[in-house]
Amino acid sequence: MASATSNGPSEGSSAGDASKTSKASPDATQPTKAPEAEEGAEPAPEDALLNITVVLPHEPKKLAIVVAPQEQVHEVRQSIIELPQALQYSCFHLEHNDERINDFIQIGDIKGISNGDELHLVEDPYTEKDARIHMIRVRELIGAAGDRTETAQGILAGVSLFDTVAPESTESAEVEEYDFEATPPLSTLLPPETDPAPKTVKSISLSSWNPPPAHLRQKGHLLYLIVTTNEGEQHQITAHVGGFYVNKSSNTKFDPLPRAAPKGHSAHSLLTLIEELSPSFKDAFTQLQEFLNRKDPLATFQFGNAIPAAPWLVPAPSSSNCAHSPDITRTQETYLFAGAENSDTLRDWNEEFQSAKDLPTETVQDRVFRERLLSKLFAEYNDAAVRGAALVARGEVAPLNPTEGRDAQIYIYNNVFLSFGADGVGTFTSEGGDEAARVATAKDVLGVKLVNQLDIDALYTPGTIVVDYLGKRIVGQSIVPGIFKQPEPGEHQIHYGAVEGKDIVALDERFVQPFEKLAQSLRIKKHPVWDKENKRFDLEASVEMKGLHGTDGRKYVLDLYRITPLDVAWMEDSDLEGSEYPHRMTVLRPELVEALAKQKAREYVNAEIQKRDAQKEEAKAADSAEDGEAKPAEENKDRIDMSNFKFALNPDVFSGQVPQTDAEKEEMTKDEQEVRDACVFLRDVVIPGFLNDLKESDISFPMDGRSLSRNLHRRGINIRYLGKIASLSDDPRLQCLRDLSVREMITRSFKHIASKYLRYLPLPLTSSCIAHLLNCLLGFGLNPKPSTDIDESLRALYDDADLAFQKVTPETLREDIAKETARRFRYALPDGWWSQLQHLQVLRDVSLKLGLQLQAKDYVFAQEQDAAADASKPATNGQANGESKKKKKKARDGSPASIASSTTTPHTFTPDDIVNVVPLVKDSAPRSTIAEETLEAGRISIIQGQRKLGEELLLESLSLHEQIYGLVHPEVAQVYHTLSQIYYQLDQKEAAVELARKSVIVSERTMGIDSAETVLDYLNLSLFLHQLGDSKNGLVYAKHALHLWKTIYGPDHPDTITTINNAAVMLQHLKAYHESRRWFEESLRVCEKVFGRQSVNSATLLFQLAQALALDSDSKAAVNRMKESYNIFLTALGPEDKNTKEAESWLEQLTQNAVSIAKQAKDSQARRLRAGIRFMPRQVSVGSPSSTLPTIPGNPTAPSIDSRNIDELIKFIEGTDKKASSSKKRTGRSNPKRRGVEPVGTKA
């Protein structure tokens, strides 16, 4: 990675163009201890880093960088222009020994290159495209680009709150008291309002004289610009092939020739020219850099290969964070990015995908280059497809077949083929129509992703994406060559699999081999299918999976929605109250098939071992000499031969195939039984296993619908089993799972109902529809009979729109949700379920499922809330959520009744509250195999004790993740998270903290500021900081995580027991003993609610609480709590258990101490009485900072053990007594979640 020896990007480059990779600063992305791991390793000569000097045409004339021989020259170019000393360059080439270097070769391939050489940066003539790119870059660099109205990504997409969570001054006084009952303010989820960035110029845009006329184009004129400096001077500038100069034009007179001195200025770079024109520019630019550098560089890096997370709550449009500023160039950006012909953006996606797949994979460098290219390509394709889908959904793109029905219409936008995920042409009539088509598209994109991950030679897939937007599901695919070609007579368009329905089956021999490889990987059994004439075809894959021989000669696999068999057990189960499941696309998940294969493999291995043991017993009678000779062979035989193990399922059973002969019928029956066994495995092994793991605290509880879905999918459990999971979660320990499952079923049912109303609704009416449906779901407490708020002028404009949503009432919506839940999940919602909903959590889940961005304010869900808000109106302090009175009033003004609203009665939601809707994306981008393999190899090396090699591999994996995905990507957040935990376990705490910090920022930006992953990352960071000695900041992050937790789940999540407990330990380290005691008490309260009073978990917390009470000068309560702890340990674990013995020992000491203190207090009071002074008795106890215990050590009646244990306790709490600390850890051993020292579990 090219790294500058001078300054890193944080000193000079702007946020917009600060390095997208870690090249400019070696410690920007690597753990603190990274260099040590590399120092000891002897790099191979061809891998040794090169120190290169870049000779610049302008000051500072020289720049030292470090490059790796395998880096591409264009990567080094990018590294150079991201350095503060070289920001002005964008159009140049590099020369070595006066020879121009090709940008697309590796550094090591440059002829004669060696360590210490010089590369010369030579400025090139501009082309029109170069000039456009240069202008965009300069605008971004100097902060002159205004806000962009992002159509596909939403408001504040990719925002990070990390920099604003911890207070700037850590020298603040004592720890504040935390209110466990209060609901966290919604401001927790919003970035605070900031001052605007310093302005470097007033404006920079294209001139109205642009583009140059033909005769001046001949002379090298490219663009005409207009720059207004902070001094108020306006300069007309010509972009010429040789650079930029001030011309003689004005707003009314055209003369693009150079202006004479003294006002005539010219420079190769526009940045340099502006600096010459504006005296204040240099200082303003420095101030801008300082302003931007207040934030962590990761928080401002541009997104490369990922879709930024769009927050579901956004500030009001009037907020400075969302201010819409005037910027004429914003309207010119389409031209600046794409040129006059717009040809720059039109790409042949399919050819690019398949050419990238065909790249060589012989060496590691080949693989890295290929995976980087694919990752970038998928990201760019996804972005283009999402924009196209959003335009199609809004009706902005004309269909190719306007005469067809709405759902059958197809579109092409930016060379992406777009269609609706609905059954427009009747393909899925027998499977469930539109519902089946909708599911099939999602399964198809999952299938394509799996095939892309397998990366099978000579088998290609189209780029595939599914976008959900405004109730519509839109499928985007790259255009496969030949897919629109009409087949010749007697030929079929499809060459393998079903052609028209399943009436005709094609079997082209060219597809057999690649499909065989695919089937082996997906565990698909070779099986017969029959066409309408009962002719048999032996297919490698499902009949639904199609092979197409493209006109480019490549073999494409299409329609991958049936790569696993149907879940026949679900289909044969009875539906609730006759409500039929909406479709027949109930396939098993690939993860389940893989889990079953592993189970079968284990059974096979066990059977083989038993067989071998039996053979060994028989062979014991053999001659001992022969045994000795046979030993080496036996050692080789210890490996079990798995070549005879076969496990595959037939995906086409139970789907209408009719076998003809008895042998075929017998085979079909056997295949059917295997699939039934898989269904039994799901119901009787996987689901109970999942519930048991949660009950025993072996895995973390999910926090919200997303993490629940991910957990289920990882285990191969379909979402349709939520009802079954809720029914089976009858144990009090599983109450959290039950509540989450029911909430998830309700919100998913609401999503389907809302989509039905939104599907054909014109965009301007969607806000009214969403607000009304939300009022019926959540706002009935404030207004039991909500009415719709539709602008009458819009109603008149769209007189043909289907406004069925107006008829929805809270009662009919509840009925519909109950019906949907019964249909889709076979679960009967309890009576009055709507009154038990947690408003904020349901609102969040619904918003994430529909892509809503709501205005952040205190929504009023009940009349009591409204009355309370009115009652608090004159108050000047003590607002429940910590917001100012002014903000409260503003919130009330907006909700319940918006000023602009046409309705007079109060409503919880108004159309103005629905600020935006963002598209939700399912893509088919594969993960990087080389980066994951390296990470796994590093882990294994460390487990095997090869620490040095393991650390090198981990660093290599981190570097590969960053190279392949870019710095801001969910996979990179995951690897930061994983590595931070590994480094923590390796006792490299600084590195662990640095990686955890990065993980937080990248998770916030790619998965959401309130995602489950972000919460886990904050918790890890807090724990690592505490272990590093920074308990104050650790506590700040723990509190923030707890705020997020309450927002996304509500109070009393089982896993918060550990978090609250960890925070209590941090408070003890800060000597905030009273506050620490409150946190221990809260942790115990949640634990008793989840696990019960008599559980070992509660006993462990009682033990810690007793110590905390002793520190808080409450010796009597400390004795009582320790007694409870001892009794529970005694009952649950027996008198011989370490925990029981330790609790007994502490109980004795605390009792003696309490007696001694009580006696001392009594004596002290008696002395005061004798002196005629009477004070209220004040309890003095162990470790209290104000208590001095001078009489105890010297008191002959006090046992000496007291003195020793007071010190021990204080030392133990403050972490200075290793012996006490280790004994403390023992107390948690029988408790599945060890308190106070446990990193948070790995992320989903």
FITI-617325 format. One record per residue (C-alpha): x, y, z. Coordinates in steps of 0.02 Angstrom, whole numbers, plus 50000, padded with zeros to 5 digits. Example, Ala and Ser with C-alpha at 12.3 -4.5 7.8 and 13.67 -1.06 7.14 Angstrom:
2
506154977550390;506844994750357;
! end
This chain:
1244
500005000050000;500795016349948;501045026550104;501735043950119;503145046950238;502565064850256;500785068850308;499275057350307;497655062250225;496955069250386;498055084550371;497625091150202;496415081650095;494575085650106;493215074050162;492545072749988;494175066749917;495145060450065;495885043950022;494675030149985;495965017450034;497235017150172;498685020850061;499165037850126;499405033250306;500005016450365;499205017850536;497565023450463;496945005750448;498124994250540;498124989650724;499394998450832;500494983150848;500484979350664;502284984050627;502934971650755;502124957350665;502924962750503;504654966850570;505084949050614;504474942150449;505754941550310;504864947950155;505234939149994;506314950149880;504894952249755;503724957849897;504924970249978;504214987949987;505035001349880;505445019049939;505075030349791;505285049149771;503985057749662;504675073449578;503275086449561;503225100949435;502765113449574;503125115849759;503585105949865;504475098449713;504775081449795;503685068749885;504235052449965;503065037449957;503185018949995;502445006749868;502264987949851;502904980149689;501234971549655;500254987949661;499544994649499;500235011349439;498475019049435;498305014949622;499925024149657;499265038949555;497715039249664;498795038649821;499815053549760;498345065049723;497585061449892;499095068749982;498965086950041;500505092049941;499785085649776;497935089749786;497995100849631;498505086949511;497235076249420;497795075949238;499565068949228;500635053649193;502165046549280;503875044249200;505365033549250;507045037049167;506135048549044;504995034348989;503115035749010;502375022349125;500785013149078;499465016049212;498854998149209;500444988549246;501154983749415;502534994249494;503654978849493;503474977749302;504194995149271;505824992749178;507324995149292;506345001049445;507264998949610;507225005349789;507605024149803;507165028149620;506305044049564;504665044949469;504275061249379;502495067949381;502185075949211;500625086549182;499615081149030;498535091248910;496695090648963;495295082948862;493505088848887;493185073849000;494765077349101;494225095549123;492495090349184;493245077849308;494495090949368;493125103549398;492065090949497;493585086249601;494055104249641;492255108449689;492235093849810;493965097949879;493615116249918;491885112849989;490995122149849;489825107649806;488115110649885;486985097149953;486445083949827;484645078449823;484985059849823;483615050149733;484145032449775;484995033449944;483935044750052;484245058850176;485845058250282;486285041350206;487865034150282;487905046050429;488965041850583;488635047950760;490235041150836;491145057850846;489695065850939;489385052051068;490865055151184;490975072751259;492475082851201;493065086151378;493355070351478;493875080351631;492065082751683;491615080751865;490695066251944;489635053351853;487815058451828;486415047751897;485655037151759;483765035551743;483375017351702;481505020751682;481625034951556;481385031951371;482935038351280;482615054251180;482505052050992;483945064350979;485035049151022;484765043750841;485135060650761;486755069850725;486805086250822;486615102150720;488305109050670;488935125750607;489095126750418;490815123150346;491925138350309;491645144850132;493185145550021;492315153149869;490545159649847;490195149049693;491005139349553;489955133749404;489865132049217;489685148649128;488165152549022;489385153748874;489725134948888;490015124348781;491325132048666;490795135148485;491585124348349;492935136548293;493575138448473;493485119748505;494715118548362;495885129848461;495815118848617;494425127048717;493515113948823;492365122548951;491935139949012;491765142349200;491255156349315;492025158249489;491435170749620;492745172949757;492415177149940;492945194949900;491425196149786;492405196849623;491735186849476;492985178649357;492565170849190;493785156349160;494225146149007;494665127849027;495945124948890;496935109448841;498435117748924;497555122349087;496425136049156;496535154949129;495495170449165;494675176549003;493955193148946;492125187748942;490765195649048;488955190349076;488445199748919;490025199748811;490895184148746;492785184948730;493595168948794;495385174448757;496645177048900;496475193149001;498025204149006;499045207349164;498825211849306;497135202949310;497685189449192;498095173249283;498345155549219;498795138549294;498745120249246;497605116949396;495995126249436;496435124849621;498055134549595;497155147449488;495825150849622;497205152849752;498005166149641;496355175149613;495715175649793;496855182449931;495765174750068;495655157449985;497215149850065;496675153850244;494875148550210;495465132150134;496545128650289;495045132350401;493995120450296;495285106650320;495285109650508;493375109350510;493315092950413;494685085150520;493625086850676;492785070950618;493605053950608;494225051450428;493215035250417;491625045050453;491885055550297;492655043250173;491625041850017;490655025849989;491475014749861;490724997449855;489244997949975;487515005449990;487475018050133;486225014750272;484775027050270;484175031750446;482315029250480;482245045350581;482875061450502;482905079450563;481545091450508;481835098850334;482205115550418;483685108150515;485435113950469;485875095550438;484615094950295;484715112950236;484445114950049;485675127949985;485685136549814;486945128849694;486735131649507;488045118349471;486935104949548;485835106249393;487405104649283;488095089049367;487275076849248;488275085049108;489865086249213;489805067849260;489215060649095;489625073048956;488475080648825;488105063948742;487825055048910;488855040848836;490045039848985;488725031549093;488055018948968;488925002448999;488734984548940;488524977449114;488394959449061;490004959748960;490914968249104;490304955249229;490754940249123;492444947449067;492884950349251;492384932549291;493514926249151;495054934749225;496464922849278;496524916149457;498244907749455;499154918849581;498604927649739;498804944449650;497704938349507;496354933349631;496444949749726;496354960049566;494874949849502;493904950749666;494224969449682;493574972249507;492034961449537;491654970149701;491774987349619;490754981449470;489344974349576;489274990649675;489175001449519;487884989949439;486824989649597;486865008649604;486335010349422;484964997049441;484255004849600;484145021949517;483295014149367;482075004349477;481615020049575;481245029349412;480205014649348;479215014249510;478855032849494;478305030949314;479775040749241;480355027449117;479345022248963;479015003448948;479614993448797;477874985348785;476624998948829;475134988848765;475354975148896;474594975249070;475464985649201;476304970949289;476894963249124;477794978949065;479684978349046;480954992449042;482764995748997;483685009549089;485565012049078;485724994748999;484844986549147;483324975849106;481944979849232;480294970849264;479034969249404;479104955249532;477304950749494;476474937249390;476124948349241;476084934249111;475334920049214;476934909849239;476544906749422;474664904649413;474704887049486;475974892049621;475044906949692;475094920849561;475834937649615;476294931149788;477274916649712;478124928149585;478634940149724;479424926149825;480234918449670;481174934549631;481914935349807;482384916849800;483144919449627;484294933449687;484824922349833;485164907949711;486184919249596;487194925149747;487554906949795;488114902549618;489204918149611;489994912949776;490354895449708;491194903249556;491034888149441;492064888549281;491134890949117;489474894649203;488874912549203;487484922249289;486694938849242;486924953249364;485344951849469;484554963549596;482844965349679;482224982449734;480704985449847;480055003049831;478365010949868;477484994049876;478224987949710;479524974449687;480634977649537;481914965349469;483464971649381;484544960449270;486004963349155;485494959548976;486064942048928;486554941848742;485234932048649;483864932948779;482774943648665;483234933848509;481784924648427;482244906048411;482334897748241;480914885648197;481194869248290;482384877348414;482064882948591;482614899048671;483084889048828;484384875348804;484254866348971;482754864149088;480924868749068;480504879048914;478654883648920;478014880349094;478544862249113;477714856048953;479344855548856;481024850748931;482674854548844;484274844848875;485784851948783;487314841048818;488444856348825;487644861048992;487814844049077;489584846249143;489434863949218;487714859849289;488424843849365;489744854149458;488404866249515;487264852149574;488674844149675;489024860449766;487184863949800;486844845749849;485584843149709;485274825149657;485274820049474;483474815049441;482214811649303;480844823749248;479484821249117;478764832848985;476934833848934;477164818448822;477884808748970;479604808148891;480964806249023;482444818149041;483814815549171;484254832949235;485694838149348;484684852249427;482884857449458;481804857949302;481454876249344;483314880549332;483654885349153;485214885249045;485374897748902;486764897648772;487064916148744;487524923348575;489214927648653;489554908848667;489404908448857;488294896548957;487104906149070;486084899049214;484414907649246;482914906149364;483794899849520;482274900749634;482124881949655;483844875949707;483144866849859;481604855549879;479894861349937;479504861050122;478174847750103;477834846550290;477294864850290;476194862450136;475334847250212;475034855450381;473304862250408;473094881050394;472294891250532;470404893250516;470464888550333;471574903450289;472654896350151;474514899950138;474704912949999;475844902749882;476694886049849;478484892849838;478864886150012;480624879949980;481864874550113;483364885850143;485094881050073;485824882950249;484654869250311;485194857250172;487014860850216;486694858050402;485824841550364;487284836350252;488494839450397;487374829350513;487334814950388;489224816050366;489454814750555;488324799450559;489314791650415;490974794950504;490334787550668;489714772050576;491414770250489;492334771950656;491244758450734;491564747250584;493434750250597;493444747050785;492574730450755;493874725950624;495284730550744;494544719150877;494554704850752;496344708450700;497014708150879;497434689750863;498704693750725;500594691850749;501394706450847;502844707950723;501614710050582;500734723150686;502364732750702;502634732650514;500854737850481;500884753050594;501344766350467;499974760250351;498734760450494;499154778550532;498684783050355;497104772950374;496574783450523;495874795650399;494124790550351;493804789550164;492344801350128;492284797549942;490864785149970;489834797850067;488444804949958;487064816650010;485944825949889;484084830049877;482914830049728;482204847849713;480774842449598;479844830649714;478064835949763;477994847749613;476904838249491;478174826049414;477334809649364;478494794249357;478004781249227;478774764349274;478764755249441;480644757849460;480414776549432;478974776949557;480044767949686;481484780149659;480284794949673;479584787949837;481364786449905;481764804349852;480144810449932;480604801950095;482314810350097;481474827350079;480224822950217;481714818350327;482444835750293;480794843650348;480794833050506;482604838150539;482074856550527;480594854450645;481274841850770;483134846250776;483524863650710;482104873950784;482174865650958;484074867250952;483934885950918;482724888351062;483804878051179;485384887851136;484474903951179;483754896651339;485474890951397;486234907851348;487424899251226;487034912551095;486494930651108;484664934951097;484164944550940;483784962950971;482574966950831;481704959550680;483254960750570;484404951550690;483034938650723;482844935350536;484724933850513;484864921750659;483474910850589;484164911050412;485904906550470;485184890950547;484134886750395;482464891550474;481214900250360;480324915950420;478654906950399;479104897150556;479004912850665;477274907450725;477944890450776;479424898450865;478264910350959;477164895751012;478654885551072;479404900251170;478364896851326;479844896551446;480014913051544;481824913851484;481184914551304;479934928651335;481084940451238;481064928851086;479184926851096;478894945651103;480094948650958;479304934950852;477544941650879;478114959450842;479004953450685;477444944250624;476364959750652;477574971550564;477814959650417;475934957750399;475754976750404;477114978150269;476124966750152;474504976450183;475354993450157;476204987149997;474504981949928;473834999849949;475445008349891;475754997449738;474805007449608;474695023949702;475455039649622;476985046049717;476205062349783;474825052449870;475955039749955;476335050650108;474475052350146;474245033550128;475715029150241;475225042150374;473425035650378;473965017350393;475185021850534;473805031450623;472675016050612;474085004750676;474865015550812;473905031950831;472185025250882;472555029851065;472585048251019;471225047550887;470195031350878;469415036850712;470835043850606;470395051850440;471475053450285;472325069850245;472395071750055;472675088149966;471065091249868;472025097849717;472995081449709;471405071349730;470685080549579;472275078049477;472335059249509;470475056049492;470805038349427;471955033349573;471375019149685;471135027449855;470525011749943;471655015750090;470425029450142;469195016150197;470435008150317;469995010150501;470985004050653;469724989750670;469844983950488;471744985450491;471854974550649;470724961950565;471814961850409;473424960150511;472684945650610;472164937250446;473874939950367;474754933050521;473604917850520;473914915150332;475784918050326;476354911750497;474904900550554;474854910050716;473324916950803;473714933850880;473084935551060;471544946151095;471944964451116;473694962451040;473624980250973;473544987651148;475174978651195;476204985551050;477794995251093;477485010550986;479255016350953;479944998950917;478504994450800;478675011150712;480535007850685;480254990150620;478884995850500;479965010350438;481444998850403;480324986350312;479534999550201;481075010850183;480225025550270;481175040750331;480115049450462;480315066650537;481095065050710;479955071750845;479035065851000;477555056850922;476025056951034;475225039651037;473935041951175;472805055751242;473645054651413;475305058451327;474505073451243;473795079551407;475465077151493;476305086951354;475075101251380;475315100551568;477195102151548;477005117351436;477415130751567;478835120551640;480575127051612;481535111851668;481455093151699;480825087851527;480635069051523;481805066551378;483035080251413;482465091151268;482165109751287;480425117051308;480595125451140;480915108851054;479465100951148;478305114551088;478945112850911;478635094150919;476865097050981;476575109650844;477075096550717;476175082150798;474805078050839;474105091150722;475205098250586;474885116550544;474765112650359;473575098350393;471835099550323;471125089150466;470585097950624;470645083350746;472355078350813;473275064050729;474885055450780;475575055750602;475275068350463;475855066850281;477225079650319;478005067250441;478385055250298;479915064450236;480555051550112;480485033350056;482095024250008;482255008749898;482684992549989;483934981649898;484334963049887;485894960449782;486884945649717;488664951649752;489764937249816;490934938949964;492824938649940;493454920749960;495304925249972;495034937850112;493974925450210;495194911150182;496634921850248;495614926950402;495184908750439;497004903450415;497534916950540;496264911150667;496804892950650;498654897550667;498314906850829;497284892250898;498734880650855;499934891850950;500814899450797;500474916950856;501714926450747;501114918150586;499314920250643;499514938950670;500324941150500;498884931950418;497604942350513;498444958350455;498504951750278;496644947550288;496254965050351;497254972550208;496354961250082;494634965850150;495054984350135;495794982449961;494374972049892;492864980549972;493524998050007;493555005050183;491695007950205;490814991250182;489824979350296;491094965350269;492504977050324;491494981850480;491314963350517;493174959950499;493604974950609;492404967750739;493134950250729;494944956150733;494624967950879;494044952950981;495524942350928;496774956250971;495894958651139;496134940051176;497954941551122;498134955551251;498474968851119;497214980851193;497714996751099;497504987650933;495844980450994;495184997851039;495745005250872;494884991350773;493314992050881;493215010850849;493315008050661;492034994150673;490805006150759;490985019550625;490865007850475;489384998450553;488475014950584;488745020350404;488355003950316;487104995050430;486285009350523;486625020250674;485425009550776;485754992350700;486084977350813;487874976550744;488184994650795;487574991250972;488744976250988;490194986650921;489885000551048;489814987651187;491464979751132;492294996851119;491675001451293;492354985351367;494054986951281;494245005151338;493844999851516;495164986151509;496384999051441;496045010051593;494865022851511;493305018151609;492545035551591;492415034651401;492005016151412;490495020851518;489935034351393;489915021551252;489045008451360;487665021151402;487475025651218;487315007151174;485995005351310;485055020351237;485085011951066;484554995351142;483035003251225;482575011451060;482674995850954;482034982751078;481324991751229;481824989051411;482404972851493;483254963551350;484104947951423;485824952651355;485754969751440;486094960651604;487924958851553;488004976551485;487284984651642;488414973751748;489954978951648;489454997251669;489284994651857;491064987651864;491675003051767;490805014451893;491715005352034;493365008851947;492855027251940;492485026052128;490655030852095;490115017952222;488315023552248;487935024552061;488805007752037;487655000152166;486125006552069;486764998351909;487054981751998;485284982752068;484584985951894;485584971451822;484894960251959;483114966151925;483224961551739;484084945051782;482714940151904;481404944351774;482254933651641;483034919251738;482074919551902;482594924052080;483324906852120;484444905251965;486344904151973;486394919851866;485454929452001;486594922252135;488134928452042;487384945952031;486844945652214;488664941452257;489284956652160;487884967752226;488354963152405;490124969252371;489444985152292;488324988252442;489814986152558;490744999252457;489215010652466;489245010252657;487724998952675;488454984352770;486784977552831;486074976052654;487744968852596;487604954752723;485804951152671;486224950452486;487734939352515;486654927852620;485394926352477;486814922852355;487544909552471;485844900852492;485524900152305;487284893352269;487054880752409;485384874652338;485874874852154;487704869352160;487944860852329;489084865052477;490694859152391;490584870752241;491894884752230;490534897852211;489644891852369;491254891652470;491764908852411;490054916152450;490154908252624;491874915652654;491314933052601;489734931452705;490764928152862;491904942852828;490494954952787;489524949452943;491024952153055;491344968852973;489534974252994;489554969553179;491184978853204;490534994353114;488884994153209;489854993153374;491015007253321;489525018253272;488685014553438;490275018953537;490495034853436;488695040153469;488875036453655;490435047453662;489495061553576;488055059753699;489255060653844;489965076653770;488195083453753;488195083353561;486925072753468;487155068153282;486125056553176;487035039853166;487995038553004;488425021552935;490245018952898;490795004052797;492054995452691;492945005852562;491865021352581;492975035652525;492405046352672;492575032852802;494145031852902;494265016353005;495635020453128;494935010353271;494664993853180;496464988353150;496994993653326;495434987653414;495894971853511;494094965753506;493964967153315;494564951653221;496124954953117;495294946952964;494204962552948;495664973852915;496384962552784;494744960452690;494294978752685;495894981752588;495584966352483;493864972252435;494454989552387;495924982452291;494794969752209;493564982952152;494934994552090;495754980151996;497414980852090;497274964152178;497524950152053;497134936752181;495434944152224;495104947452041;495404929451993;494294923152134;492944934952072;493014927451900;492724910251974;491034915752039;490394917151864;491054900751802;489444891051817;488534905851747;488434905351556;488724924051542;490254928851645;489984946151714;491124960851697;492474953451588;491544946251441;491684953651265;490044954451173;489664939651061;490134939950879;488984949050764;487704942150647;
! end
